[in-house]
Amino acid sequence: MKKAVLLIVVLVGALLVVNYQRTGRWTLVPTSMSAEARHVHDLEEQLKSVEAQMSQAGRTASIGGMDTTADVSALMEKKQRLEKEIAEARKKIR
């Protein structure tokens, strides 16, 4: 009996994690997202990636003393472009 309960808990947890990675929400059953909502979600994921890359460039510069100015400026431009696209896409949804 304990093994069955543990198995159910593990499966529910795995389902929650998979749905969170796909939709960005903690749900058991994923809701269908419109094309615009998926587009916003994808843009937000790209923005998170760019911010992580900027953070990594800062750490690399501080640890290794490397010049990452060009990398960071390109990432800043990409970040600004993504923020504008996200704002425009959110306006379309509402």
C-alpha positions in Angstrom: 0.0 0.0 0.0 2.8 2.4 0.9 4.5 1.7 -2.4 1.4 2.5 -4.4 0.9 5.8 -2.6 4.6 6.6 -3.1 4.3 5.8 -6.8 1.3 8.0 -7.2 3.0 10.9 -5.4 6.1 10.5 -7.6 4.0 10.4 -10.8 2.0 13.5 -9.8 5.3 15.3 -9.0 6.7 14.3 -12.4 3.6 15.5 -14.2 3.7 18.8 -12.4 7.4 19.3 -13.4 6.7 18.4 -17.0 3.8 20.7 -17.2 5.7 23.5 -15.6 8.5 23.2 -18.1 6.1 23.2 -21.0 3.7 26.0 -19.9 5.5 27.8 -17.0 2.6 27.0 -14.7 2.3 24.5 -11.9 -0.8 22.5 -13.1 -1.7 18.9 -13.3 -3.4 19.2 -16.6 -2.0 21.8 -19.0 -4.4 24.3 -20.3 -4.3 24.9 -24.0 -2.5 28.2 -24.8 -3.4 30.4 -27.7 -0.8 31.0 -30.4 -0.2 34.5 -29.0 0.2 33.3 -25.4 2.7 30.7 -26.6 4.6 33.4 -28.5 4.7 35.5 -25.3 5.9 32.5 -23.3 8.6 31.7 -25.8 9.8 35.4 -25.8 9.9 35.4 -22.0 12.0 32.2 -22.1 14.4 33.8 -24.6 14.6 36.9 -22.3 15.5 34.7 -19.3 18.2 33.0 -21.4 19.6 36.4 -22.4 19.7 37.6 -18.8 21.5 34.4 -17.8 24.0 34.9 -20.6 24.6 38.5 -19.4 25.1 37.2 -15.8 27.5 34.6 -17.0 29.5 37.2 -19.0 29.7 39.4 -15.9 31.1 36.4 -13.9 33.5 35.6 -16.7 34.8 39.1 -16.8 35.2 39.3 -13.0 36.9 36.0 -12.6 39.1 35.9 -15.7 39.6 39.5 -16.3 38.4 39.1 -19.9 36.8 41.9 -21.9 33.2 41.0 -22.5 31.9 44.4 -23.3 31.0 43.6 -26.9 29.2 40.4 -25.8 27.2 42.3 -23.2 26.3 45.2 -25.5 25.0 42.7 -28.1 23.0 41.0 -25.3 21.6 44.3 -24.1 20.3 45.1 -27.5 18.7 41.7 -27.8 17.2 42.1 -24.3 15.7 45.5 -25.3 14.3 44.1 -28.5 12.8 41.1 -26.7 11.2 43.4 -24.0 9.6 45.5 -26.8 8.3 42.3 -28.5 6.9 41.0 -25.3 5.1 44.3 -24.6 3.6 44.4 -28.1 2.6 40.7 -27.9 0.9 41.2 -24.5 -1.1 44.1 -26.0 -2.4 41.8 -28.7 -3.5 39.3 -26.1 -5.5 41.8 -24.0 
